[in-house]
Amino acid sequence: MLKSSKLSEIKYKILAFFTKMYIKIKEKISRSGGKKGRFEMMAPESLIKGSFAS
């Protein structure tokens, strides 16, 4: 039981890190003209929302 909770904690931390990076990248894109580029394809919002829901 302890092992699985530790694993989900690590997974959450990784997810939080990627979410922060994604938000920073989105802010940069919107400042530089709001073009939807490679990053939008790499990390669609539905993917991030879906992984938090599960």
Backbone as a printed PyTorch tensor [residue, N CA C, xyz], in Angstrom:
tensor([[[  0.8390,  -1.2090,   0.0000],
         [  0.0000,   0.0000,   0.0000],
         [  0.8710,   1.2550,   0.0000]],

        [[  1.8910,   1.2380,   0.8490],
         [  2.7970,   2.3870,   0.9580],
         [  3.5130,   2.6390,  -0.3660]],

        [[  3.9160,   1.5480,  -1.0200],
         [  4.6610,   1.6590,  -2.2740],
         [  3.8270,   2.3390,  -3.3670]],

        [[  2.5610,   1.9540,  -3.4720],
         [  1.7000,   2.5200,  -4.5140],
         [  1.4160,   4.0020,  -4.2650]],

        [[  1.2680,   4.4020,  -3.0020],
         [  1.0330,   5.8150,  -2.6970],
         [  2.2740,   6.6530,  -3.0000]],

        [[  3.4460,   6.0810,  -2.7510],
         [  4.7040,   6.7520,  -3.0700],
         [  4.8260,   6.9540,  -4.5750]],

        [[  4.4450,   5.9400,  -5.3320],
         [  4.5020,   5.9940,  -6.7860],
         [  3.5580,   7.0610,  -7.3350]],

        [[  2.3470,   7.1330,  -6.8030],
         [  1.3870,   8.1360,  -7.2660],
         [  1.8400,   9.5460,  -6.8850]],

        [[  2.5380,   9.6720,  -5.7630],
         [  3.0960,  10.9590,  -5.3350],
         [  4.1430,  11.4380,  -6.3380]],

        [[  5.0180,  10.5310,  -6.7560],
         [  6.0500,  10.8470,  -7.7460],
         [  5.3910,  11.2230,  -9.0720]],

        [[  4.3900,  10.4520,  -9.4670],
         [  3.6750,  10.7130, -10.7140],
         [  3.0340,  12.1000, -10.6790]],

        [[  2.4630,  12.4680,  -9.5370],
         [  1.8280,  13.7740,  -9.3870],
         [  2.8480,  14.9030,  -9.4880]],

        [[  4.0110,  14.7170,  -8.8630],
         [  5.0690,  15.7330,  -8.9090],
         [  5.5640,  15.9500, -10.3360]],

        [[  5.7430,  14.8580, -11.0750],
         [  6.1710,  14.9420, -12.4770],
         [  5.1030,  15.6650, -13.2960]],

        [[  3.8560,  15.3060, -13.0700],
         [  2.7340,  15.9170, -13.7720],
         [  2.6570,  17.4130, -13.4830]],

        [[  2.8370,  17.7770, -12.2190],
         [  2.8170,  19.1890, -11.8270],
         [  3.9440,  19.9620, -12.5060]],

        [[  5.1230,  19.3490, -12.5770],
         [  6.2700,  19.9790, -13.2320],
         [  5.9820,  20.2380, -14.7080]],

        [[  5.4680,  19.2130, -15.4010],
         [  5.1700,  19.3660, -16.8240],
         [  4.0730,  20.3960, -17.0570]],

        [[  3.0920,  20.4400, -16.1520],
         [  2.0180,  21.4260, -16.2660],
         [  2.5730,  22.8390, -16.1410]],

        [[  3.4730,  23.0510, -15.1670],
         [  4.1130,  24.3640, -15.0010],
         [  4.8870,  24.7630, -16.2520]],

        [[  5.6450,  23.8160, -16.8040],
         [  6.4140,  24.0780, -18.0200],
         [  5.4910,  24.4250, -19.1800]],

        [[  4.4030,  23.6900, -19.2960],
         [  3.4280,  23.9070, -20.3660],
         [  2.8080,  25.2990, -20.2700]],

        [[  2.4670,  25.7130, -19.0420],
         [  1.8880,  27.0470, -18.8320],
         [  2.8960,  28.1280, -19.2130]],

        [[  4.1530,  27.9630, -18.8100],
         [  5.2050,  28.9280, -19.1680],
         [  5.3540,  29.0380, -20.6780]],

        [[  5.3570,  27.8900, -21.3560],
         [  5.4880,  27.8580, -22.8140],
         [  4.2890,  28.5490, -23.4610]],

        [[  3.0950,  28.2630, -22.9640],
         [  1.8740,  28.9000, -23.4970],
         [  1.9320,  30.4130, -23.3420]],

        [[  2.4210,  30.8860, -22.1910],
         [  2.5500,  32.3310, -21.9630],
         [  3.5150,  32.9510, -22.9650]],

        [[  4.6330,  32.2780, -23.2120],
         [  5.6120,  32.7590, -24.1970],
         [  4.9880,  32.8350, -25.5830]],

        [[  4.2300,  31.8110, -25.9440],
         [  3.5800,  31.7760, -27.2630],
         [  2.5860,  32.9340, -27.3800]],

        [[  1.7650,  33.1390, -26.3590],
         [  0.7520,  34.1930, -26.4260],
         [  1.3920,  35.5820, -26.4630]],

        [[  2.5300,  35.7470, -25.7870],
         [  3.2400,  37.0300, -25.8330],
         [  3.8560,  37.2720, -27.2060]],

        [[  4.3180,  36.2220, -27.8470],
         [  5.0030,  36.3670, -29.1360],
         [  4.0400,  36.3070, -30.3220]],

        [[  2.7840,  36.6470, -30.1010],
         [  1.8310,  36.7430, -31.2080],
         [  0.6530,  35.7820, -31.1200]],

        [[  0.6820,  34.8590, -30.1660],
         [ -0.4410,  33.9490, -29.9650],
         [ -0.5790,  32.8780, -31.0350]],

        [[  0.5060,  32.5710, -31.7250],
         [  0.4660,  31.5090, -32.7370],
         [  0.4420,  30.1510, -32.0340]],

        [[ -0.3830,  29.2630, -32.5250],
         [ -0.3800,  27.8980, -31.9930],
         [  0.6430,  27.0920, -32.7750]],

        [[  1.6670,  26.6380, -32.0770],
         [  2.7780,  25.9730, -32.7490],
         [  2.9660,  24.5400, -32.3160]],

        [[  4.2380,  24.1260, -32.3170],
         [  4.6060,  22.7460, -31.9750],
         [  4.1470,  22.3650, -30.5820]],

        [[  4.3050,  23.2960, -29.6330],
         [  4.0030,  22.9800, -28.2330],
         [  2.5280,  22.6290, -28.0530]],

        [[  1.6790,  23.3070, -28.7910],
         [  0.2460,  23.0340, -28.7190],
         [ -0.0390,  21.5900, -29.1470]],

        [[  0.6770,  21.1180, -30.1580],
         [  0.5100,  19.7480, -30.6320],
         [  1.0720,  18.7470, -29.6140]],

        [[  2.1640,  19.1120, -28.9710],
         [  2.8180,  18.2170, -28.0170],
         [  1.9890,  18.0090, -26.7550]],

        [[  1.3590,  19.0650, -26.2670],
         [  0.6340,  18.9710, -24.9950],
         [ -0.7300,  19.6520, -25.0860]],

        [[ -1.7030,  19.0200, -25.7130],
         [ -3.0380,  19.6120, -25.7590],
         [ -3.6520,  19.6880, -24.3640]],

        [[ -4.4720,  20.7190, -24.1440],
         [ -5.0610,  20.9430, -22.8210],
         [ -5.8920,  19.7570, -22.3520]],

        [[ -6.5770,  19.0960, -23.2720],
         [ -7.4080,  17.9420, -22.9190],
         [ -6.5730,  16.8310, -22.2810]],

        [[ -5.3250,  16.6700, -22.7420],
         [ -4.4210,  15.6550, -22.2010],
         [ -4.0900,  15.9670, -20.7440]],

        [[ -3.7730,  17.2270, -20.4580],
         [ -3.4210,  17.6360, -19.0950],
         [ -4.6350,  17.4990, -18.1760]],

        [[ -5.7910,  17.9740, -18.6200],
         [ -7.0140,  17.8620, -17.8230],
         [ -7.3490,  16.4010, -17.5530]],

        [[ -7.1790,  15.5580, -18.5670],
         [ -7.4730,  14.1310, -18.4390],
         [ -6.5850,  13.4440, -17.4250]],

        [[ -5.2990,  13.8080, -17.4050],
         [ -4.3780,  13.1580, -16.4810],
         [ -4.5930,  13.6200, -15.0420]],

        [[ -5.1210,  14.8450, -14.8490],
         [ -5.4590,  15.2710, -13.4850],
         [ -6.7350,  14.5870, -13.0050]],

        [[ -7.6600,  14.3450, -13.9040],
         [ -8.9360,  13.7230, -13.5490],
         [ -8.7510,  12.2760, -13.0940]],

        [[ -7.8190,  11.5590, -13.7110],
         [ -7.6380,  10.1320, -13.4010],
         [ -6.9690,   9.9130, -12.0510]]])
